[in-house]
Amino acid sequence: MSGYSFDKAEETDSLYIAFAGPIGSGKTTLSQIIAEALGAVFVPEKINPEANPFLERFYAEKSYQRDAEKSGQQTLINQPYPLATWSMATELSFLCQRVDLMRDINALLATGRSVVSDWVPAQNLVFSQLTLTEDEFRLYESLYVRLLDSVRNPDLIVCLEADLDTLIARIKKRGREMETELAADYLKALSRGYGRWKIEPPGPIVWVPTDKLYLETPTDKQRVAKKFMEYLSEFRNGRQRGDLFISHELAI
């Protein structure tokens, strides 16, 4: 399910760019840099227990997957775990939160402001397809379509990619206690879920590898911002010519 029509581009002054990718791929850092370079409003997702009261319990359940890996047990992503109690509540809480954020984004875009976010609505389907049973996912997907059908799709999705070792190292470095319990299999499954967008993209999308992306100094950030703004100019000019820009790659 793409949830996007490529028939025509919206001709507006405002621009909506959404970053996506597995946990630890660098979405927040890079999207903030681009928002500043573009002069856009940055709208972050809220990944914390205050925003989603089920999140800590959900991550605790995922630690079962980690422990099963260590003990050599065979576990299956996309199947209900023995302790999968909080998956639906967690996904529904995120869905409600992102519906509210999308309303805020639409209001900003209507005033002519550009928006950059470190999340994209379509990622809800990537996560929920891994954490819910098949019948639960069908129900969730139906609700997702009903709630988000009328919102404006991103003009461009920037999907970040990184290998498993890079993701794990970044997750450990930023030290969010909940995330350190994530199993390697879960991270690999997330990467595969996003990878399916190469076959059925949820909108115009550019793929950016971030394994060798370093943003430690102002010079690093300026270089990356310059490269991305050059691509963005090409993207906007192409859209005016009628190019769909369904899927591209960009090395930054």
PyMOL commands that set and color helices and strands:
alter all, ss='L'
color gray80, all
select helices_A, chain A and resi 27-38+55-70+87-110+123-131+134-148+164-174+179-181+184-198+218-240
alter helices_A, ss='H'
color red, helices_A
select strands_A, chain A and resi 16-20+41-43+115-117+156-161+205-209+247-249
alter strands_A, ss='S'
color yellow, strands_A
deselect
rebuild
show_as cartoon
